[in-house]
């Protein structure tokens, strides 16, 4: 295994800006804005047609498949977002920059979330593809769940050392999904959560694991009645550590479709670089080689290097 020599330090400071008069959120340094959850591209930028995730598509991933909501689209996915002049950079490095807008609200007792997916092994290796996220705007909770190749996906049996990381992240923070982990993104705020991500282009995400288990090993809910009335749950699950606001309560509820208990840790992402994700990639794509060659950067993906 080769030792990773990644250096993320960068002196360029670029930030996101909000235009109060128009209510349009603009990505600093890019001719891209977001208004009412929709991406607005200038003639200098492009993306694939928007993909919409509806309640009907998400039902099999929820705690309560009968959940109802007035939210038409749970989240919108904009793939291959780029300035036209940067197209060759992404092509040469087999990478894509995507933007996801997750609406606020609840699906029954659960906060609105992505349905969750995992990545396949890179061909001829035992290492799955990683991914990197940036919170452009809003309050995010990422759930990273370890999924071993030896796991029987149909029954939910896990090894004793299976891990879950719950990562709280705010505007400007970056989070790396290490190899071997499936992941779910949850909007725990009161406004749209805007995420960007970069990943390799030569694979397709796999949704089957979370679909078979009806979500991740824990549901993130606002079930206040359960917190108040069930002393057993109150003792066994650390509730308040998920709380970004003193006035709100969040609860981890174990998914009964998993037979074994999976331990979790609540962490924060380590600071990787100051520059927004898009600009960092365009300036120096070599810093992102770990996305294409994860097998060469195994030591870099140690959780101690990624979380605090």
SERO-4910 file (N, C-alpha, C, O; in steps of 0.05 Angstrom, whole numbers):
BEGIN
 pado doro    nc1    nc2    nc3   cac1   cac2   cac3    cc1    cc2    cc3    oc1    oc2    oc3
  Unk    A     17    -24      0      0      0      0     18     25      0     35     28     17
  Unk    A     13     42    -19     29     66    -20     19     87      0     -5     89      5
  Unk    A     38    101     11     31    122     30     21    147     16     34    156     -3
  Unk    A     -1    157     25    -13    181     12      4    205     19     13    209     41
  Unk    A      7    222     -2     22    247      2      4    270     -8     12    286    -25
  Unk    A    -19    272      4    -37    293     -5    -34    318     12    -31    316     36
  Unk    A    -33    341     -1    -30    366     13    -53    385      4    -54    392    -19
  Unk    A    -70    392     23    -94    407     16    -91    437     23   -111    451     20
  Unk    A    -68    446     32    -66    474     39    -68    492     15    -56    486     -6
  Unk    A    -82    513     18    -85    532     -4    -91    559      7   -107    562     25
  Unk    A    -78    579     -3    -80    606      7   -103    622     -6   -109    644      3
  Unk    A   -115    611    -27   -136    626    -40   -161    625    -23   -169    603    -15
  Unk    A   -174    647    -18   -198    648     -2   -222    657    -20   -223    680    -29
  Unk    A   -240    639    -24   -264    645    -38   -288    635    -21   -286    615     -8
  Unk    A   -309    650    -21   -332    643     -4   -357    646    -19   -358    658    -41
  Unk    A   -379    635     -7   -405    638    -19   -418    664    -10   -411    674     12
  Unk    A   -436    675    -25   -448    700    -18   -478    698    -22   -488    684    -40
  Unk    A   -493    713     -6   -522    713     -8   -531    742    -15   -522    761     -2
  Unk    A   -547    744    -35   -557    770    -44   -584    775    -30   -604    764    -38
  Unk    A   -584    792    -10   -608    796      7   -631    807     -8   -654    800     -3
  Unk    A   -626    825    -27   -648    839    -41   -664    819    -58   -688    821    -59
  Unk    A   -650    801    -72   -664    783    -91   -670    756    -78   -687    742    -89
  Unk    A   -658    749    -56   -662    723    -44   -648    701    -60   -653    677    -55
  Unk    A   -630    709    -78   -616    689    -94   -589    683    -81   -575    701    -74
  Unk    A   -583    657    -78   -558    649    -67   -538    643    -89   -544    626   -106
  Unk    A   -516    658    -90   -497    655   -112   -472    641   -103   -461    647    -82
  Unk    A   -462    623   -120   -437    609   -114   -414    627   -122   -411    634   -146
  Unk    A   -399    636   -103   -378    656   -108   -357    644   -127   -348    621   -123
  Unk    A   -351    659   -147   -331    650   -166   -342    634   -190   -327    627   -208
  Unk    A   -368    628   -189   -381    613   -210   -406    628   -219   -420    640   -203
  Unk    A   -412    628   -245   -437    641   -255   -461    623   -250   -476    618   -269
  Unk    A   -464    615   -226   -486    596   -218   -500    607   -193   -487    615   -174
  Unk    A   -526    607   -194   -542    616   -171   -563    596   -165   -570    578   -181
  Unk    A   -573    597   -140   -595    579   -132   -618    596   -122   -614    612   -103
  Unk    A   -641    592   -133   -665    607   -125   -688    588   -121   -695    573   -140
  Unk    A   -700    588    -97   -722    571    -91   -715    541    -96   -732    526   -106
  Unk    A   -690    534    -90   -682    507    -93   -674    499   -121   -667    475   -126
  Unk    A   -675    517   -140   -669    510   -168   -643    524   -176   -637    546   -169
  Unk    A   -628    509   -192   -602    519   -202   -606    537   -226   -620    530   -245
  Unk    A   -593    560   -225   -594    579   -248   -567    581   -260   -548    590   -247
  Unk    A   -564    573   -285   -538    572   -298   -536    595   -318   -556    601   -332
  Unk    A   -513    607   -320   -508    627   -341   -501    612   -367   -499    588   -367
  Unk    A   -498    627   -388   -491    615   -414   -463    603   -414   -456    588   -432
  Unk    A   -447    610   -394   -420    600   -392   -418    573   -377   -396    562   -375
  Unk    A   -440    564   -366   -440    539   -350   -460    519   -361   -478    527   -377
  Unk    A   -457    494   -354   -475    473   -363   -478    451   -343   -462    449   -324
  Unk    A   -499    435   -346   -503    412   -329   -522    393   -344   -535    401   -363
  Unk    A   -523    368   -335   -542    349   -346   -570    357   -336   -572    372   -317
  Unk    A   -591    348   -349   -618    354   -340   -622    346   -310   -612    326   -302
  Unk    A   -636    363   -296   -641    358   -267   -655    332   -263   -673    325   -278
  Unk    A   -647    317   -242   -661    293   -233   -676    300   -207   -664    313   -189
  Unk    A   -701    291   -205   -717    297   -182   -723    272   -166   -731    251   -177
  Unk    A   -720    273   -140   -726    250   -122   -752    256   -108   -754    276    -92
  Unk    A   -772    240   -113   -799    244   -101   -804    225    -78   -788    206    -74
  Unk    A   -825    230    -63   -832    213    -41   -838    184    -50   -830    165    -37
  Unk    A   -850    182    -73   -856    155    -83   -831    138    -87   -832    114    -82
  Unk    A   -809    151    -97   -784    137   -101   -770    131    -75   -754    112    -73
  Unk    A   -775    147    -54   -761    144    -29   -775    126     -8   -763    119     12
  Unk    A   -799    119    -13   -815    104      7   -801     79     18   -803     74     42
  Unk    A   -788     65      0   -776     39      9   -750     43     25   -738     24     33
  Unk    A   -743     68     29   -719     75     45   -726     88     71   -708     96     86
  Unk    A   -751     90     78   -760    105    101   -768     87    124   -774     64    121
  Unk    A   -767     99    148   -776     85    172   -806     78    169   -814     55    175
  Unk    A   -822     96    158   -850     92    154   -856     96    124   -858    119    115
  Unk    A   -859     74    109   -864     76     80   -890     91     74   -895    100     51
  Unk    A   -908     92     94   -934    106     90   -932    135     96   -953    149     96
  Unk    A   -908    146    101   -905    174    108   -916    192     85   -915    185     62
  Unk    A   -927    214     94   -938    234     75   -923    260     78   -913    266    100
  Unk    A   -922    276     57   -909    302     58   -921    319     36   -930    310     16
  Unk    A   -920    345     41   -929    364     20   -906    373      2   -910    388    -17
  Unk    A   -882    362      8   -858    369     -8   -860    354    -35   -859    330    -35
  Unk    A   -861    369    -57   -864    356    -83   -839    341    -90   -840    317    -98
  Unk    A   -816    354    -89   -790    341    -94   -774    341    -69   -767    363    -58
  Unk    A   -766    318    -59   -750    317    -34   -723    330    -39   -713    345    -23
  Unk    A   -711    324    -62   -686    337    -69   -682    336    -99   -693    319   -114
  Unk    A   -665    355   -108   -659    357   -137   -629    352   -141   -612    360   -125
  Unk    A   -623    337   -162   -595    330   -167   -586    341   -194   -598    335   -215
  Unk    A   -565    357   -194   -554    368   -218   -527    356   -223   -508    360   -207
  Unk    A   -525    339   -243   -500    325   -249   -482    339   -270   -492    353   -287
  Unk    A   -457    335   -267   -437    346   -286   -440    376   -290   -442    386   -312
  Unk    A   -441    390   -267   -442    419   -268   -414    430   -273   -395    422   -260
  Unk    A   -411    448   -292   -384    458   -298   -386    483   -315   -405    488   -329
  Unk    A   -365    499   -314   -361    520   -333   -352    507   -360   -336    488   -359
  Unk    A   -362    516   -381   -356    503   -407   -326    503   -412   -315    484   -424
  Unk    A   -312    524   -403   -283    525   -408   -268    504   -391   -244    499   -397
  Unk    A   -281    493   -371   -268    473   -353   -274    444   -361   -265    426   -347
  Unk    A   -290    441   -382   -299    414   -389   -276    395   -393   -278    371   -385
  Unk    A   -255    404   -406   -232    386   -412   -218    377   -387   -207    355   -386
  Unk    A   -216    395   -367   -203    388   -341   -218    364   -328   -205    345   -319
  Unk    A   -244    366   -328   -259    344   -316   -257    318   -332   -255    296   -321
  Unk    A   -257    321   -359   -256    298   -376   -229    283   -373   -228    259   -370
  Unk    A   -207    299   -373   -180    287   -370   -177    272   -344   -162    253   -342
  Unk    A   -190    282   -323   -187    270   -297   -209    252   -288   -212    244   -265
  Unk    A   -227    245   -308   -249    227   -303   -264    234   -278   -269    217   -260
  Unk    A   -272    259   -275   -285    269   -251   -310    284   -258   -313    295   -281
  Unk    A   -329    286   -240   -353    301   -243   -359    318   -218   -354    309   -196
  Unk    A   -369    342   -222   -377    359   -201   -407    361   -202   -419    370   -222
  Unk    A   -420    354   -180   -449    353   -178   -460    371   -156   -445    377   -137
  Unk    A   -484    380   -159   -497    395   -138   -524    383   -131   -540    375   -149
  Unk    A   -530    380   -105   -555    369    -95   -568    389    -77   -555    400    -59
  Unk    A   -594    394    -81   -609    412    -64   -630    396    -49   -649    385    -62
  Unk    A   -628    394    -23   -646    378     -6   -665    397      8   -656    414     23
  Unk    A   -690    394      4   -710    411     17   -713    405     46   -708    383     55
  Unk    A   -720    425     62   -724    421     91   -751    408     96   -769    410     79
  Unk    A   -754    396    120   -780    385    127   -778    357    138   -756    348    145
  Unk    A   -800    343    138   -801    316    150   -816    297    132   -835    304    118
  Unk    A   -808    272    134   -821    249    122   -832    232    144   -818    213    153
  Unk    A   -856    237    153   -865    225    178   -849    237    201   -851    261    205
  Unk    A   -834    221    215   -817    231    237   -789    236    228   -773    248    243
  Unk    A   -781    228    204   -754    231    195   -749    258    181   -767    268    168
  Unk    A   -725    269    186   -717    292    171   -713    284    141   -706    261    135
  Unk    A   -719    302    123   -715    296     95   -686    288     90   -667    301    100
  Unk    A   -682    267     74   -655    256     70   -653    245     42   -673    242     28
  Unk    A   -629    240     33   -625    225      8   -629    196     14   -627    188     38
  Unk    A   -636    180     -6   -642    152      0   -618    136      7   -621    114     18
  Unk    A   -595    145      1   -570    132      8   -560    113    -13   -576    100    -27
  Unk    A   -534    112    -16   -522     94    -36   -494     86    -28   -482     98    -10
  Unk    A   -483     66    -41   -456     57    -37   -442     57    -64   -455     61    -85
  Unk    A   -415     54    -64   -400     54    -89   -388     26    -93   -382     12    -73
  Unk    A   -384     18   -118   -372     -8   -123   -342     -8   -119   -329     13   -117
  Unk    A   -330    -32   -119   -301    -35   -118   -290    -25   -145   -301    -29   -166
  Unk    A   -267    -12   -143   -252     -5   -167   -243    -31   -180   -233    -49   -165
  Unk    A   -246    -35   -206   -238    -60   -219   -209    -68   -212   -191    -51   -211
  Unk    A   -206    -94   -207   -180   -106   -201   -169    -96   -174   -145    -99   -169
  Unk    A   -186    -85   -156   -177    -78   -129   -199    -87   -110   -221    -96   -118
  Unk    A   -193    -85    -84   -212    -91    -63   -222    -65    -50   -232    -66    -27
  Unk    A   -218    -43    -63   -224    -17    -52   -247     -3    -67   -246     -1    -92
  Unk    A   -267      6    -53   -289     20    -66   -282     49    -71   -264     60    -58
  Unk    A   -295     61    -90   -290     89    -97   -299    107    -74   -321    103    -63
  Unk    A   -283    127    -67   -291    148    -47   -305    171    -61   -310    170    -85
  Unk    A   -311    191    -45   -326    215    -55   -320    238    -36   -314    233    -12
  Unk    A   -322    262    -45   -318    285    -27   -342    304    -31   -350    310    -53
  Unk    A   -352    314     -8   -375    332     -7   -367    359      4   -347    361     19
  Unk    A   -381    379     -4   -379    406      8   -407    416     14   -425    414     -2
  Unk    A   -410    428     38   -436    441     45   -434    469     34   -419    486     45
  Unk    A   -449    475     13   -449    502      2   -466    520     19   -460    544     22
  Unk    A   -488    510     28   -507    526     44   -525    507     61   -535    487     51
  Unk    A   -528    514     86   -547    499    103   -533    483    125   -509    485    129
  Unk    A   -548    466    138   -538    448    160   -543    419    152   -565    411    147
  Unk    A   -521    405    151   -522    377    141   -514    358    163   -498    364    181
  Unk    A   -526    334    162   -517    312    178   -512    289    158   -530    280    145
  Unk    A   -487    280    157   -480    257    139   -479    232    156   -467    232    178
  Unk    A   -491    211    146   -489    185    159   -472    167    141   -481    160    119
  Unk    A   -449    159    151   -431    141    136   -433    114    150   -427    111    174
  Unk    A   -440     94    135   -444     67    146   -425     47    132   -426     45    108
  Unk    A   -410     33    148   -390     14    136   -405     -9    124   -422    -22    137
  Unk    A   -398    -15    100   -410    -37     85   -387    -55     75   -373    -47     55
  Unk    A   -383    -77     87   -361    -95     80   -368   -112     56   -392   -120     54
  Unk    A   -349   -119     39   -355   -138     16   -365   -165     26   -378   -179     12
  Unk    A   -357   -173     51   -365   -199     62   -393   -199     74   -403   -220     81
  Unk    A   -406   -176     75   -433   -174     87   -453   -187     69   -453   -184     44
  Unk    A   -472   -202     81   -494   -213     66   -515   -192     64   -529   -186     84
  Unk    A   -518   -179     41   -535   -156     38   -565   -163     43   -581   -144     48
  Unk    A   -572   -188     41   -601   -194     42   -611   -196     71   -635   -193     75
  Unk    A   -594   -201     90   -604   -205    118   -594   -185    137   -604   -183    160
  Unk    A   -575   -169    130   -566   -148    148   -547   -157    170   -547   -146    192
  Unk    A   -531   -178    165   -512   -187    185   -486   -170    182   -476   -167    159
  Unk    A   -476   -160    204   -452   -144    203   -431   -156    222   -437   -169    242
  Unk    A   -406   -151    214   -384   -159    232   -383   -142    257   -396   -121    258
  Unk    A   -369   -152    277   -368   -138    302   -355   -110    300   -361    -93    316
  Unk    A   -339   -106    280   -324    -81    278   -337    -61    258   -325    -41    252
  Unk    A   -362    -67    249   -375    -48    231   -379    -21    245   -384    -20    269
  Unk    A   -376      1    230   -377     27    242   -396     46    228   -402     42    204
  Unk    A   -406     65    243   -423     86    232   -411    113    242   -406    115    266
  Unk    A   -408    132    224   -400    159    232   -423    178    225   -433    178    203
  Unk    A   -430    195    244   -449    216    240   -433    242    240   -422    250    260
  Unk    A   -433    256    217   -416    279    214   -434    304    211   -449    307    191
  Unk    A   -432    322    230   -446    348    228   -428    367    213   -405    370    219
  Unk    A   -440    380    193   -424    398    176   -441    422    168   -465    420    163
  Unk    A   -428    446    168   -442    470    161   -429    482    136   -412    471    124
  Unk    A   -438    506    129   -430    519    105   -399    521    102   -386    530    121
  Unk    A   -389    512     80   -361    514     74   -345    489     82   -322    486     74
  Unk    A   -356    471     98   -341    448    107   -342    425     86   -362    422     72
  Unk    A   -320    411     84   -317    389     66   -316    362     81   -304    361    102
  Unk    A   -327    342     69   -328    315     82   -321    294     61   -332    294     39
  Unk    A   -302    277     68   -294    255     50   -308    229     59   -306    222     82
  Unk    A   -320    216     39   -332    190     44   -310    169     38   -302    166     15
  Unk    A   -299    155     58   -278    137     53   -287    111     40   -311    105     41
  Unk    A   -269     96     28   -277     71     15   -290     52     36   -283     53     60
  Unk    A   -309     36     27   -321     17     45   -346     27     59   -358     12     75
  Unk    A   -354     52     55   -377     63     69   -399     71     49   -393     84     29
  Unk    A   -424     64     56   -447     76     43   -454    101     57   -444    106     80
  Unk    A   -470    119     45   -475    144     58   -502    156     52   -514    151     30
  Unk    A   -513    171     71   -538    184     70   -534    213     78   -519    218     97
  Unk    A   -546    232     64   -544    261     71   -571    270     81   -592    265     69
  Unk    A   -571    284    104   -596    291    118   -597    321    122   -577    333    131
  Unk    A   -619    334    116   -623    362    121   -635    366    148   -658    361    152
  Unk    A   -618    375    167   -628    379    195   -633    409    200   -637    416    223
  Unk    A   -633    425    179   -638    453    182   -667    461    173   -683    443    167
  Unk    A   -672    486    173   -698    497    167   -699    510    139   -720    521    132
  Unk    A   -678    508    124   -677    519     97   -664    498     78   -653    478     88
  Unk    A   -666    502     52   -655    482     34   -625    477     39   -610    496     44
  Unk    A   -617    452     39   -589    445     42   -577    441     14   -587    424     -1
  Unk    A   -556    456      9   -543    455    -18   -516    441    -14   -498    451      0
  Unk    A   -512    419    -28   -487    404    -27   -474    402    -54   -488    401    -74
  Unk    A   -448    402    -55   -434    396    -79   -417    371    -74   -410    365    -51
  Unk    A   -410    357    -95   -392    334    -91   -376    329   -116   -384    337   -138
  Unk    A   -353    317   -112   -336    308   -134   -330    279   -131   -324    270   -109
  Unk    A   -332    264   -153   -326    236   -152   -316    227   -180   -319    242   -199
  Unk    A   -305    203   -182   -297    192   -207   -322    187   -224   -344    183   -214
  Unk    A   -318    186   -250   -341    183   -268   -345    154   -278   -365    148   -291
  Unk    A   -326    137   -273   -327    110   -286   -340     89   -268   -331     66   -267
  Unk    A   -362     97   -254   -377     77   -239   -405     88   -234   -410    112   -238
  Unk    A   -423     70   -227   -451     78   -220   -456     73   -191   -447     52   -180
  Unk    A   -471     90   -178   -478     87   -149   -497     63   -147   -513     58   -164
  Unk    A   -494     49   -124   -511     26   -118   -530     32    -95   -521     37    -73
  Unk    A   -556     31   -101   -576     38    -80   -588     12    -68   -604     14    -50
  Unk    A   -579    -11    -77   -593    -36    -69   -590    -42    -39   -609    -52    -27
  Unk    A   -567    -37    -27   -563    -44      1   -583    -29     19   -596    -42     35
  Unk    A   -584     -3     16   -603     12     33   -632      7     26   -650     10     43
  Unk    A   -637     -1      2   -664     -8     -6   -673    -33      8   -696    -35     17
  Unk    A   -656    -53      8   -662    -79     21   -667    -76     51   -683    -91     62
  Unk    A   -653    -57     63   -655    -54     92   -673    -31    100   -675    -25    124
  Unk    A   -686    -19     81   -704      3     85   -690     26    100   -699     36    120
  Unk    A   -667     33     89   -652     55    100   -626     47    114   -619     23    113
  Unk    A   -613     66    127   -589     60    142   -596     47    169   -619     44    175
  Unk    A   -575     41    184   -579     26    209   -593     43    230   -604     33    249
  Unk    A   -593     70    226   -607     88    245   -623    108    229   -614    118    208
  Unk    A   -646    115    239   -663    136    228   -659    161    245   -657    159    270
  Unk    A   -658    184    232   -655    210    246   -683    222    247   -694    230    226
  Unk    A   -695    224    271   -723    233    273   -726    256    293   -707    264    306
  Unk    A   -750    266    294   -757    287    313   -779    277    332   -797    292    341
  Unk    A   -778    251    338   -799    238    354   -797    246    383   -786    232    400
  Unk    A   -808    269    390   -806    280    417   -821    262    437   -812    260    460
  Unk    A   -843    250    429   -858    233    447   -842    209    456   -843    201    479
  Unk    A   -827    198    436   -810    175    443   -788    183    462   -781    167    480
  Unk    A   -777    206    459   -756    216    476   -766    219    505   -753    212    524
  Unk    A   -790    230    507   -802    235    533   -811    210    548   -808    208    572
  Unk    A   -823    192    533   -837    169    546   -820    144    548   -826    127    565
  Unk    A   -800    140    531   -786    115    532   -759    118    545   -739    128    533
  Unk    A   -757    111    571   -732    114    586   -710     97    576   -686    104    577
  Unk    A   -717     73    566   -697     55    556   -682     68    532   -657     67    531
  Unk    A   -697     79    513   -684     92    490   -668    116    500   -646    121    489
  Unk    A   -679    131    519   -665    155    529   -638    148    541   -619    164    539
  Unk    A   -636    125    554   -611    117    566   -591    106    546   -567    111    548
  Unk    A   -601     92    526   -584     77    508   -574     93    484   -554     86    472
  Unk    A   -587    115    478   -580    130    454   -573    159    462   -589    172    476
  Unk    A   -550    168    453   -543    196    459   -558    215    441   -553    217    417
  Unk    A   -577    228    453   -595    245    437   -584    272    432   -582    281    409
  Unk    A   -576    286    452   -569    315    450   -544    320    434   -540    343    425
  Unk    A   -527    300    430   -503    305    415   -509    312    385   -492    323    372
  Unk    A   -533    305    376   -540    311    349   -552    339    346   -560    347    324
  Unk    A   -554    353    368   -571    377    369   -555    402    361   -539    412    378
  Unk    A   -559    413    337   -544    438    330   -558    462    341   -545    484    341
  Unk    A   -583    460    351   -597    483    362   -608    474    390   -618    452    393
  Unk    A   -606    491    409   -615    484    436   -644    479    437   -654    466    455
  Unk    A   -660    490    419   -688    488    419   -699    464    405   -723    458    406
  Unk    A   -682    449    392   -691    426    377   -681    400    389   -661    399    403
  Unk    A   -695    378    382   -687    351    391   -685    332    368   -702    333    350
  Unk    A   -664    316    368   -660    296    347   -655    270    359   -642    268    380
  Unk    A   -667    249    348   -665    223    360   -655    202    340   -663    202    316
  Unk    A   -636    186    348   -628    163    332   -646    139    339   -647    131    363
  Unk    A   -660    129    320   -677    106    324   -665     82    308   -661     85    283
  Unk    A   -660     60    321   -648     37    307   -668     26    287   -691     22    292
  Unk    A   -657     20    263   -672      7    242   -675    -23    249   -655    -37    250
  Unk    A   -699    -33    253   -703    -61    261   -695    -81    239   -694   -105    245
  Unk    A   -690    -72    215   -682    -90    193   -653    -99    195   -643   -115    180
  Unk    A   -638    -87    215   -611    -95    220   -611   -112    245   -619   -103    266
  Unk    A   -601   -137    243   -603   -155    266   -582   -149    287   -587   -153    311
  Unk    A   -559   -139    279   -538   -134    298   -536   -104    305   -542    -87    288
  Unk    A   -529    -98    329   -525    -70    337   -499    -59    324   -479    -72    324
  Unk    A   -501    -35    312   -478    -23    300   -471      2    315   -488     20    317
  Unk    A   -447      4    326   -439     27    341   -435     51    324   -427     49    300
  Unk    A   -439     75    335   -436     99    319   -419    119    335   -418    118    360
  Unk    A   -407    137    320   -392    159    332   -402    185    319   -406    186    295
  Unk    A   -405    206    335   -413    232    325   -388    249    323   -375    254    343
  Unk    A   -381    257    299   -355    271    294   -360    296    277   -382    301    267
  Unk    A   -338    311    274   -338    333    256   -316    329    235   -296    316    241
  Unk    A   -319    341    212   -297    337    192   -273    354    198   -275    376    208
  Unk    A   -250    343    192   -225    358    194   -224    378    171   -234    373    150
  Unk    A   -211    401    176   -208    421    156   -189    411    134   -166    403    140
  Unk    A   -198    411    110   -182    401     88   -169    423     72   -144    424     70
  Unk    A   -184    441     61   -173    465     48   -194    487     49   -218    482     53
  Unk    A   -185    511     46   -202    534     49   -217    541     23   -239    552     23
  Unk    A   -206    534      1   -218    540    -25   -243    523    -30   -242    499    -24
  Unk    A   -264    535    -41   -287    519    -49   -279    496    -67   -260    497    -82
  Unk    A   -295    475    -66   -288    449    -79   -282    453   -109   -263    442   -119
  Unk    A   -300    467   -123   -297    470   -152   -270    483   -158   -255    473   -175
  Unk    A   -265    505   -146   -240    520   -152   -215    504   -144   -195    505   -158
  Unk    A   -217    489   -122   -194    473   -114   -188    452   -135   -164    446   -140
  Unk    A   -208    440   -146   -204    419   -166   -193    430   -191   -174    419   -203
  Unk    A   -204    452   -201   -195    464   -226   -166    473   -223   -150    470   -242
  Unk    A   -159    484   -201   -131    494   -197   -111    472   -196    -89    474   -207
  Unk    A   -118    450   -183    -99    428   -179   -113    401   -178   -117    391   -156
  Unk    A   -120    390   -201   -134    364   -201   -119    341   -188   -131    322   -179
  Unk    A    -92    344   -187    -76    322   -175    -82    318   -145    -78    296   -135
  Unk    A    -92    339   -132    -99    336   -104   -123    317   -100   -128    308    -78
  Unk    A   -137    311   -122   -160    295   -121   -156    267   -133   -175    253   -139
  Unk    A   -130    259   -136   -124    233   -147   -134    210   -129   -138    188   -139
  Unk    A   -139    216   -104   -149    195    -86   -177    186    -94   -185    164    -86
  Unk    A   -191    202   -110   -218    194   -119   -216    172   -141   -233    155   -143
  Unk    A   -195    174   -158   -191    155   -180   -174    131   -172   -177    109   -182
  Unk    A   -155    136   -153   -136    115   -145   -137    111   -115   -117    115   -101
  Unk    A   -160    103   -104   -163    100    -75   -144     79    -64   -135     80    -41
  Unk    A   -137     59    -80   -120     37    -71    -91     47    -65    -76     34    -51
  Unk    A    -84     71    -75    -58     82    -70    -57    101    -46    -36    111    -39
  Unk    A    -80    105    -34    -82    125    -12    -96    113     12   -111    127     26
  Unk    A    -92     88     17   -106     74     39   -102     88     66   -120     91     81
  Unk    A    -77     95     71    -71    108     97    -85    135    100    -93    142    122
  Unk    A    -88    149     78   -101    175     79   -130    172     89   -141    190    102
  Unk    A   -143    149     82   -172    146     88   -177    136    117   -199    131    124
  Unk    A   -156    134    133   -160    127    161   -178    149    174   -173    173    171
  Unk    A   -200    140    187   -218    160    199   -205    181    216   -215    203    219
  Unk    A   -182    174    228   -168    193    245   -157    217    229   -154    239    239
  Unk    A   -153    212    203   -144    233    185   -167    250    174   -163    272    164
  Unk    A   -191    239    176   -214    253    163   -233    266    183   -245    287    176
  Unk    A   -234    256    208   -254    266    227   -241    274    253   -219    265    260
  Unk    A   -255    291    268   -245    299    294   -268    298    315   -263    304    338
***
